[in-house]
Amino acid sequence: MGATSLVDVGGGTSTVVDEALRLGLRRIAVVDVSERALEVARDRLGRAAERVEWIVADLTELGGLGQFGVWHDRAVLHFLTNPTSQDRYVTLCERTVVTGGTAIVATFAPDGPDACSGLRVHRYDESGLSERCGPRFALMDSERHTHMTPRGVEQRFLYASFRRTADDLVSASISG
């Protein structure tokens, strides 16, 4: 059975939401700190934008989003350089992704830039990202990708997908 819901965190003007609509997902949400970026996406989608939940917020300040089958993040986590913010991100992701659901996270790779848009970033390798995501997310796959910016600069990313494990399995493995 495929996923029927998706939350695109840091979605901004991305076209991930367009594809989710095309696939006919039942529930779609896009979260971003930039109201202007979300306006651009809504305008691009026209009437179809009415089928999307648009949330202007800082992920580290959100108490909840409800539950989704897929969490998609292309480049939010690596901007969180403070361990407390990283923990809040993971906690929100744990609360949001249903057991058996998928979290897709893209971050700068170890040989990626150490800053982007004037902001410091935290770079991850596969094991570091798995450790950060914690025991409630089992790594399914990862892949390195080199992105070419519009200015012709290479940026190396790590894309990873995780399956949300059952909380009772985590408790059993910690206590056993």
CYANA upper distance limits for C-alpha pairs under 8 A (distance plus 0.5 A):
  3 ALA  CA     25 LEU  CA      8.19
  3 ALA  CA     69 GLY  CA      5.79
  3 ALA  CA     70 VAL  CA      7.22
  3 ALA  CA    101 GLY  CA      8.01
  4 THR  CA     25 LEU  CA      5.32
  4 THR  CA     26 ARG  CA      5.98
  4 THR  CA     27 ARG  CA      7.24
  4 THR  CA     68 PHE  CA      8.47
  4 THR  CA     69 GLY  CA      6.97
  5 SER  CA     25 LEU  CA      6.05
  5 SER  CA     26 ARG  CA      6.29
  5 SER  CA     27 ARG  CA      5.10
  5 SER  CA     28 ILE  CA      6.20
  5 SER  CA     68 PHE  CA      5.68
  5 SER  CA     69 GLY  CA      5.70
  5 SER  CA     70 VAL  CA      6.76
  6 LEU  CA     20 ALA  CA      7.96
  6 LEU  CA     25 LEU  CA      8.02
  6 LEU  CA     27 ARG  CA      6.99
  6 LEU  CA     28 ILE  CA      5.54
  6 LEU  CA     29 ALA  CA      6.96
  6 LEU  CA     68 PHE  CA      6.10
  6 LEU  CA     69 GLY  CA      6.50
  6 LEU  CA     70 VAL  CA      5.11
  6 LEU  CA     71 TRP  CA      6.47
  6 LEU  CA     72 HIS  CA      7.77
  7 VAL  CA     28 ILE  CA      6.33
  7 VAL  CA     29 ALA  CA      5.17
  7 VAL  CA     30 VAL  CA      6.23
  7 VAL  CA     31 VAL  CA      7.89
  7 VAL  CA     68 PHE  CA      7.04
  7 VAL  CA     70 VAL  CA      6.82
  7 VAL  CA     71 TRP  CA      5.63
  7 VAL  CA     72 HIS  CA      6.67
  8 ASP  CA     16 VAL  CA      7.89
  8 ASP  CA     17 VAL  CA      7.88
  8 ASP  CA     28 ILE  CA      8.43
  8 ASP  CA     29 ALA  CA      6.76
  8 ASP  CA     30 VAL  CA      5.28
  8 ASP  CA     31 VAL  CA      6.74
  8 ASP  CA     71 TRP  CA      6.70
  8 ASP  CA     72 HIS  CA      5.25
  8 ASP  CA     73 ASP  CA      6.63
  9 VAL  CA     30 VAL  CA      6.49
  9 VAL  CA     31 VAL  CA      5.30
  9 VAL  CA     32 ASP  CA      6.84
  9 VAL  CA     59 LEU  CA      8.32
  9 VAL  CA     71 TRP  CA      7.73
  9 VAL  CA     72 HIS  CA      6.54
  9 VAL  CA     73 ASP  CA      5.68
  9 VAL  CA     74 ARG  CA      8.19
  9 VAL  CA     76 VAL  CA      7.73
 10 GLY  CA     30 VAL  CA      7.79
 10 GLY  CA     31 VAL  CA      6.03
 10 GLY  CA     32 ASP  CA      4.99
 10 GLY  CA     33 VAL  CA      7.75
 10 GLY  CA     73 ASP  CA      6.96
 10 GLY  CA     74 ARG  CA      7.62
 10 GLY  CA     75 ALA  CA      7.74
 10 GLY  CA     76 VAL  CA      6.37
 11 GLY  CA     16 VAL  CA      7.96
 11 GLY  CA     17 VAL  CA      8.37
 11 GLY  CA     30 VAL  CA      6.10
 11 GLY  CA     31 VAL  CA      6.52
 11 GLY  CA     32 ASP  CA      6.43
 11 GLY  CA     38 LEU  CA      8.42
 11 GLY  CA     73 ASP  CA      8.04
 11 GLY  CA     74 ARG  CA      8.22
 12 GLY  CA     30 VAL  CA      7.98
 12 GLY  CA     31 VAL  CA      7.87
 12 GLY  CA     32 ASP  CA      6.10
 12 GLY  CA     34 SER  CA      7.40
 12 GLY  CA     37 ALA  CA      5.25
 12 GLY  CA     38 LEU  CA      5.76
 12 GLY  CA     41 ALA  CA      7.48
 13 THR  CA     37 ALA  CA      5.79
 13 THR  CA     38 LEU  CA      6.67
 13 THR  CA     40 VAL  CA      6.62
 13 THR  CA     41 ALA  CA      5.39
 14 SER  CA     41 ALA  CA      7.76
 15 THR  CA     19 GLU  CA      7.19
 15 THR  CA     41 ALA  CA      8.33
 16 VAL  CA     20 ALA  CA      6.81
 17 VAL  CA     21 LEU  CA      6.69
 17 VAL  CA     28 ILE  CA      7.89
 17 VAL  CA     30 VAL  CA      7.85
 18 ASP  CA     22 ARG  CA      6.74
 18 ASP  CA     45 LEU  CA      7.80
 19 GLU  CA     23 LEU  CA      6.65
 20 ALA  CA     24 GLY  CA      6.95
 20 ALA  CA     25 LEU  CA      6.44
 20 ALA  CA     28 ILE  CA      7.63
 21 LEU  CA     25 LEU  CA      6.68
 21 LEU  CA     28 ILE  CA      8.25
 21 LEU  CA     48 ALA  CA      8.22
 21 LEU  CA     51 ARG  CA      8.50
 27 ARG  CA     51 ARG  CA      8.31
 27 ARG  CA     52 VAL  CA      7.74
 27 ARG  CA     68 PHE  CA      8.38
 28 ILE  CA     51 ARG  CA      7.84
 28 ILE  CA     52 VAL  CA      5.70
 28 ILE  CA     53 GLU  CA      6.76
 29 ALA  CA     52 VAL  CA      5.98
 29 ALA  CA     53 GLU  CA      4.90
 29 ALA  CA     54 TRP  CA      6.41
 29 ALA  CA     55 ILE  CA      7.79
 30 VAL  CA     38 LEU  CA      8.45
 30 VAL  CA     52 VAL  CA      7.78
 30 VAL  CA     53 GLU  CA      6.80
 30 VAL  CA     54 TRP  CA      5.73
 30 VAL  CA     55 ILE  CA      6.62
 31 VAL  CA     54 TRP  CA      6.79
 31 VAL  CA     55 ILE  CA      5.20
 31 VAL  CA     56 VAL  CA      6.39
 31 VAL  CA     57 ALA  CA      7.05
 31 VAL  CA     59 LEU  CA      8.26
 32 ASP  CA     37 ALA  CA      8.21
 32 ASP  CA     38 LEU  CA      7.60
 32 ASP  CA     55 ILE  CA      7.04
 32 ASP  CA     56 VAL  CA      5.77
 32 ASP  CA     57 ALA  CA      6.34
 32 ASP  CA     58 ASP  CA      7.44
 32 ASP  CA     59 LEU  CA      8.41
 33 VAL  CA     56 VAL  CA      5.78
 33 VAL  CA     57 ALA  CA      5.35
 33 VAL  CA     58 ASP  CA      5.83
 34 SER  CA     38 LEU  CA      7.08
 34 SER  CA     56 VAL  CA      6.96
 34 SER  CA     57 ALA  CA      8.39
 35 GLU  CA     39 GLU  CA      6.72
 35 GLU  CA     56 VAL  CA      6.25
 36 ARG  CA     40 VAL  CA      6.87
 37 ALA  CA     41 ALA  CA      7.01
 38 LEU  CA     42 ARG  CA      6.60
 38 LEU  CA     54 TRP  CA      7.57
 38 LEU  CA     56 VAL  CA      8.32
 39 GLU  CA     43 ASP  CA      6.52
 40 VAL  CA     44 ARG  CA      6.69
 41 ALA  CA     45 LEU  CA      6.80
 42 ARG  CA     46 GLY  CA      6.73
 42 ARG  CA     49 ALA  CA      5.77
 43 ASP  CA     49 ALA  CA      8.24
 45 LEU  CA     49 ALA  CA      5.78
 48 ALA  CA     52 VAL  CA      8.18
 57 ALA  CA     61 GLU  CA      7.89
 57 ALA  CA     62 LEU  CA      7.57
 58 ASP  CA     62 LEU  CA      7.17
 59 LEU  CA     88 ARG  CA      8.45
 59 LEU  CA     89 TYR  CA      6.97
 59 LEU  CA     92 LEU  CA      8.29
 60 THR  CA     85 SER  CA      6.25
 60 THR  CA     86 GLN  CA      8.39
 60 THR  CA     88 ARG  CA      5.83
 60 THR  CA     89 TYR  CA      6.10
 60 THR  CA     92 LEU  CA      8.41
 61 GLU  CA     88 ARG  CA      8.35
 62 LEU  CA     92 LEU  CA      8.02
 63 GLY  CA     92 LEU  CA      7.63
 64 GLY  CA     92 LEU  CA      6.91
 64 GLY  CA     95 ARG  CA      7.63
 64 GLY  CA     96 THR  CA      7.57
 65 LEU  CA     92 LEU  CA      8.46
 65 LEU  CA     96 THR  CA      6.75
 66 GLY  CA     95 ARG  CA      8.22
 66 GLY  CA     96 THR  CA      6.30
 67 GLN  CA     95 ARG  CA      7.61
 67 GLN  CA     96 THR  CA      4.94
 67 GLN  CA     97 VAL  CA      6.21
 67 GLN  CA     98 VAL  CA      6.54
 68 PHE  CA     96 THR  CA      6.34
 68 PHE  CA     97 VAL  CA      5.67
 68 PHE  CA     98 VAL  CA      6.53
 68 PHE  CA    101 GLY  CA      8.07
 69 GLY  CA     97 VAL  CA      6.18
 69 GLY  CA     98 VAL  CA      6.15
 69 GLY  CA    100 GLY  CA      8.39
 69 GLY  CA    101 GLY  CA      5.14
 69 GLY  CA    102 THR  CA      6.75
 70 VAL  CA     97 VAL  CA      6.93
 70 VAL  CA    101 GLY  CA      6.39
 70 VAL  CA    102 THR  CA      5.36
 70 VAL  CA    103 ALA  CA      6.23
 70 VAL  CA    104 ILE  CA      7.99
 71 TRP  CA     93 CYS  CA      7.81
 71 TRP  CA     96 THR  CA      8.26
 71 TRP  CA     97 VAL  CA      7.00
 71 TRP  CA    102 THR  CA      6.82
 71 TRP  CA    103 ALA  CA      5.07
 71 TRP  CA    104 ILE  CA      6.51
 72 HIS  CA    103 ALA  CA      6.59
 72 HIS  CA    104 ILE  CA      5.37
 72 HIS  CA    105 VAL  CA      6.72
 73 ASP  CA     77 LEU  CA      8.00
 73 ASP  CA    103 ALA  CA      8.45
 73 ASP  CA    104 ILE  CA      6.58
 73 ASP  CA    105 VAL  CA      5.31
 73 ASP  CA    106 ALA  CA      6.57
 74 ARG  CA    104 ILE  CA      8.45
 74 ARG  CA    105 VAL  CA      6.51
 74 ARG  CA    106 ALA  CA      5.16
 74 ARG  CA    107 THR  CA      7.39
 75 ALA  CA     79 PHE  CA      7.66
 75 ALA  CA    105 VAL  CA      8.01
 75 ALA  CA    106 ALA  CA      6.03
 75 ALA  CA    107 THR  CA      5.84
 75 ALA  CA    108 PHE  CA      8.09
 76 VAL  CA     80 LEU  CA      7.61
 76 VAL  CA    107 THR  CA      8.08
 77 LEU  CA     86 GLN  CA      7.51
 77 LEU  CA     89 TYR  CA      7.90
 77 LEU  CA    105 VAL  CA      8.24
 77 LEU  CA    106 ALA  CA      8.37
 77 LEU  CA    107 THR  CA      7.12
 78 HIS  CA    107 THR  CA      5.76
 78 HIS  CA    108 PHE  CA      7.00
 78 HIS  CA    121 VAL  CA      5.72
 78 HIS  CA    122 HIS  CA      5.33
 78 HIS  CA    123 ARG  CA      6.70
 78 HIS  CA    124 TYR  CA      8.33
 79 PHE  CA    119 LEU  CA      7.76
 79 PHE  CA    120 ARG  CA      7.24
 79 PHE  CA    121 VAL  CA      5.23
 79 PHE  CA    122 HIS  CA      6.91
 80 LEU  CA     85 SER  CA      6.47
 80 LEU  CA     86 GLN  CA      6.28
 80 LEU  CA    121 VAL  CA      7.31
 80 LEU  CA    122 HIS  CA      7.35
 81 THR  CA     85 SER  CA      7.85
 81 THR  CA     86 GLN  CA      7.62
 81 THR  CA    120 ARG  CA      7.81
 81 THR  CA    121 VAL  CA      6.55
 81 THR  CA    122 HIS  CA      5.96
 82 ASN  CA     86 GLN  CA      6.80
 83 PRO  CA     87 ASP  CA      6.55
 84 THR  CA     88 ARG  CA      6.77
 85 SER  CA     89 TYR  CA      6.71
 86 GLN  CA     90 VAL  CA      6.82
 86 GLN  CA    132 ARG  CA      8.31
 87 ASP  CA     91 THR  CA      6.57
 88 ARG  CA     92 LEU  CA      6.61
 89 TYR  CA     93 CYS  CA      6.69
 90 VAL  CA     94 GLU  CA      6.59
 90 VAL  CA    132 ARG  CA      8.26
 90 VAL  CA    133 CYS  CA      6.48
 90 VAL  CA    134 GLY  CA      8.40
 91 THR  CA     95 ARG  CA      6.78
 92 LEU  CA     96 THR  CA      6.52
 93 CYS  CA     97 VAL  CA      6.46
 93 CYS  CA    103 ALA  CA      8.35
 94 GLU  CA    136 ARG  CA      7.54
 94 GLU  CA    164 ARG  CA      8.04
 97 VAL  CA    101 GLY  CA      6.18
 97 VAL  CA    102 THR  CA      7.34
 97 VAL  CA    103 ALA  CA      7.64
 97 VAL  CA    164 ARG  CA      7.08
 98 VAL  CA    164 ARG  CA      7.23
 99 THR  CA    163 ARG  CA      8.39
 99 THR  CA    164 ARG  CA      5.61
 99 THR  CA    165 THR  CA      6.04
 99 THR  CA    166 ALA  CA      5.91
100 GLY  CA    163 ARG  CA      6.26
100 GLY  CA    164 ARG  CA      5.53
100 GLY  CA    165 THR  CA      6.49
100 GLY  CA    166 ALA  CA      7.89
101 GLY  CA    163 ARG  CA      6.18
101 GLY  CA    164 ARG  CA      5.80
102 THR  CA    161 SER  CA      7.16
102 THR  CA    162 PHE  CA      6.03
102 THR  CA    163 ARG  CA      5.23
102 THR  CA    164 ARG  CA      6.53
103 ALA  CA    137 PHE  CA      8.48
103 ALA  CA    161 SER  CA      6.14
103 ALA  CA    162 PHE  CA      5.59
103 ALA  CA    163 ARG  CA      6.98
103 ALA  CA    164 ARG  CA      7.75
104 ILE  CA    159 TYR  CA      7.69
104 ILE  CA    160 ALA  CA      6.26
104 ILE  CA    161 SER  CA      4.91
104 ILE  CA    162 PHE  CA      6.91
105 VAL  CA    159 TYR  CA      6.34
105 VAL  CA    160 ALA  CA      5.91
105 VAL  CA    161 SER  CA      6.89
106 ALA  CA    157 PHE  CA      7.05
106 ALA  CA    158 LEU  CA      6.07
106 ALA  CA    159 TYR  CA      4.81
106 ALA  CA    160 ALA  CA      6.84
107 THR  CA    123 ARG  CA      7.08
107 THR  CA    124 TYR  CA      7.07
107 THR  CA    157 PHE  CA      6.06
107 THR  CA    158 LEU  CA      5.93
107 THR  CA    159 TYR  CA      7.15
108 PHE  CA    112 GLY  CA      5.67
108 PHE  CA    113 PRO  CA      7.40
108 PHE  CA    121 VAL  CA      8.37
108 PHE  CA    122 HIS  CA      7.92
108 PHE  CA    123 ARG  CA      5.47
108 PHE  CA    124 TYR  CA      6.84
108 PHE  CA    155 GLN  CA      7.98
108 PHE  CA    156 ARG  CA      6.45
108 PHE  CA    157 PHE  CA      4.79
108 PHE  CA    158 LEU  CA      6.42
109 ALA  CA    123 ARG  CA      5.83
109 ALA  CA    124 TYR  CA      5.71
109 ALA  CA    125 ASP  CA      6.30
109 ALA  CA    144 ARG  CA      7.95
109 ALA  CA    156 ARG  CA      6.05
109 ALA  CA    157 PHE  CA      5.16
109 ALA  CA    158 LEU  CA      5.52
110 PRO  CA    123 ARG  CA      5.68
110 PRO  CA    124 TYR  CA      6.07
110 PRO  CA    125 ASP  CA      6.36
111 ASP  CA    123 ARG  CA      8.44
111 ASP  CA    156 ARG  CA      6.93
112 GLY  CA    123 ARG  CA      7.51
112 GLY  CA    155 GLN  CA      5.99
112 GLY  CA    156 ARG  CA      5.01
112 GLY  CA    157 PHE  CA      6.98
113 PRO  CA    121 VAL  CA      8.33
113 PRO  CA    123 ARG  CA      8.46
113 PRO  CA    155 GLN  CA      6.98
113 PRO  CA    156 ARG  CA      7.99
114 ASP  CA    120 ARG  CA      6.49
114 ASP  CA    121 VAL  CA      5.97
114 ASP  CA    122 HIS  CA      7.53
114 ASP  CA    123 ARG  CA      7.56
115 ALA  CA    119 LEU  CA      5.72
115 ALA  CA    120 ARG  CA      4.73
115 ALA  CA    121 VAL  CA      5.72
116 CYS  CA    120 ARG  CA      7.03
116 CYS  CA    121 VAL  CA      7.46
124 TYR  CA    128 GLY  CA      6.05
124 TYR  CA    129 LEU  CA      6.04
124 TYR  CA    158 LEU  CA      7.82
125 ASP  CA    129 LEU  CA      6.59
125 ASP  CA    158 LEU  CA      7.52
126 GLU  CA    130 SER  CA      6.64
126 GLU  CA    142 SER  CA      7.51
126 GLU  CA    158 LEU  CA      7.98
126 GLU  CA    160 ALA  CA      8.09
127 SER  CA    131 GLU  CA      6.56
128 GLY  CA    132 ARG  CA      6.62
129 LEU  CA    133 CYS  CA      6.63
130 SER  CA    134 GLY  CA      6.81
130 SER  CA    137 PHE  CA      8.11
130 SER  CA    138 ALA  CA      8.09
130 SER  CA    139 LEU  CA      7.01
131 GLU  CA    135 PRO  CA      8.22
133 CYS  CA    137 PHE  CA      6.70
135 PRO  CA    165 THR  CA      8.37
135 PRO  CA    170 VAL  CA      6.95
136 ARG  CA    164 ARG  CA      6.26
136 ARG  CA    165 THR  CA      5.54
136 ARG  CA    166 ALA  CA      7.52
136 ARG  CA    167 ASP  CA      7.25
136 ARG  CA    170 VAL  CA      6.94
137 PHE  CA    162 PHE  CA      5.97
137 PHE  CA    163 ARG  CA      5.94
137 PHE  CA    164 ARG  CA      5.20
137 PHE  CA    165 THR  CA      6.24
138 ALA  CA    162 PHE  CA      5.68
138 ALA  CA    163 ARG  CA      5.68
138 ALA  CA    164 ARG  CA      7.04
138 ALA  CA    165 THR  CA      7.19
139 LEU  CA    160 ALA  CA      7.74
139 LEU  CA    161 SER  CA      6.64
139 LEU  CA    162 PHE  CA      4.92
139 LEU  CA    163 ARG  CA      7.04
140 MET  CA    160 ALA  CA      8.07
140 MET  CA    161 SER  CA      6.08
140 MET  CA    162 PHE  CA      5.68
140 MET  CA    163 ARG  CA      6.99
141 ASP  CA    160 ALA  CA      6.18
141 ASP  CA    161 SER  CA      5.90
141 ASP  CA    162 PHE  CA      7.69
142 SER  CA    158 LEU  CA      7.40
142 SER  CA    159 TYR  CA      5.96
142 SER  CA    160 ALA  CA      4.59
142 SER  CA    161 SER  CA      6.81
143 GLU  CA    158 LEU  CA      6.33
143 GLU  CA    159 TYR  CA      5.73
143 GLU  CA    160 ALA  CA      6.93
144 ARG  CA    156 ARG  CA      7.60
144 ARG  CA    157 PHE  CA      6.18
144 ARG  CA    158 LEU  CA      5.07
144 ARG  CA    159 TYR  CA      6.66
145 HIS  CA    156 ARG  CA      6.31
145 HIS  CA    157 PHE  CA      5.61
145 HIS  CA    158 LEU  CA      6.75
145 HIS  CA    159 TYR  CA      7.78
146 THR  CA    154 GLU  CA      6.77
146 THR  CA    155 GLN  CA      6.11
146 THR  CA    156 ARG  CA      4.99
146 THR  CA    157 PHE  CA      6.62
147 HIS  CA    154 GLU  CA      6.14
147 HIS  CA    155 GLN  CA      5.58
147 HIS  CA    156 ARG  CA      6.71
147 HIS  CA    157 PHE  CA      7.75
148 MET  CA    152 GLY  CA      6.14
148 MET  CA    153 VAL  CA      6.03
148 MET  CA    154 GLU  CA      5.15
148 MET  CA    155 GLN  CA      6.80
149 THR  CA    153 VAL  CA      5.71
149 THR  CA    154 GLU  CA      6.88
149 THR  CA    155 GLN  CA      7.79
165 THR  CA    169 LEU  CA      7.64
165 THR  CA    170 VAL  CA      7.87
166 ALA  CA    170 VAL  CA      7.13
167 ASP  CA    171 SER  CA      6.80
168 ASP  CA    172 ALA  CA      6.66
169 LEU  CA    173 SER  CA      6.70
170 VAL  CA    174 ILE  CA      6.67
171 SER  CA    175 SER  CA      6.61
172 ALA  CA    176 GLY  CA      6.17
